[in-house]
């Protein structure tokens, strides 16, 4: 082989290695997000008005900006396992990462709920139906 052919072969091999490593990393990564609760008390600065312009109410969630980039846009319906269906109508603070914040009418309920870890799943078909205690958040729309 000439030096140029050898160099081209090395570059192609390097590209294949990088592709294999990066795709393996994407498949191995499981996204975990935090699900928390908020009340009207935390909305004092905007008097309970959400980013969508509506007033806070049961059935509304706020999402962090990074999740909004992953498809959790305002108006999106999502399912939180064991909790039900919600609509994204609000945003959390810019400093939050990987967070869904559920509106709850009472402070006691919100404190009792606390902070819980959930898996972010794109496709619910991949979940194991025999394991009934799987916690996940999924986009419905």
C-alpha positions, 0 to 999 in steps of 0.5 A: 500500500502507498502511504496515502492509502495507508493514511486513508485506511487509518482515518476510516478505521478511526471514524468507525471506532468513534461511531461505534463508541458514541452509539454504544454510549447512547444505547447504554445511557438511561435517562433519569429525571426528578419529579417534584411538586409545587403549589401556588405558594411557589408561584408568588412572583407571577401570581399563579400564572403559568408560562402558557398564560393560564392559571395553575391548576390540577393536571398541570406540570412545569418542565425544566428547559432541557426537557423542553428541548427533548420534546416536552413543549408547552401543551404536550400531554405526558404520562407519569406512571402511577400519577396519571396524565398531565399537560405541560403548561409551565417552565421551571427555573433555568437552573433546573435540569431534568425536572418535571414539577407537578402542580398540587393544590396543598402544600402538605401534598407537595411535601409528602410527594417530595422528590422522586426519581423516574425513568424518561422513556420515549416508547412505553412498549419497551417497558416490562409489564410484569414489573408493576412498580416501574416509575416512568415519564412518557410523552403521549402526543 
